Amino acid sequence: MTAEDFKQNYFSLHPKLYRIAFAILKNAEEAEDIIQEAYCKLWDIREKLVEIKIPEAYCVTFVKHLCMDFLRSPKAARNDYSIDDYDFPDNSMNAGNDIESNEAIDNIKSIIKSLPEKQQRVLNLRGFADCSLEEIETITGESAVNIRVLLSRARNTLKMKLKC
């Protein structure tokens, strides 16, 4: 594969790959680093890329795996995914509804922050980072069964505290 073929087939994917990396990592610099690393690794295997039937799907999966590897690394040993990182849409029709909406969101945030750390992490990864159960397993090291239990308990606590 020539450099021109590589540029044409893979550099055009940069915006999409960056959005995916940023959605997973929630950090612009780390997302750019992952994309740069992806392109370096792809360039190293450029002769094998000729066999890839759907380059876009291959690259998306490749970037997701690099992000998951990064999140498992000691450098990223932190819980970046938090409800505080997300903006909620403003569906209010007037100032009164806006105040009520903000109070409800603040209430939900405080309930989530009161959950045990493992429940917070899996809830944030599943609900806000939109990670699959397999991705959460990879990031946390927890089993699928344990992740389901943690999610269930977190959701039940949310429901119970929101009813009160």
Secondary structure, DSSP 8 states (H G I E B T S, - for coil): --HHHHHHHHGGGHHHHHHHHHHHH--HHHHHHHHHHHHHHHHHTHHHHTT-S-HHHHHHHHHHHHHHHHHHSGGG-S----GGG-------SSHHHHHHHHHHHHHHHHHHHHS-HHHHHHHHHHHTS---HHHHHHHH---HHHHHHHHHHHHHHHHHHHH-
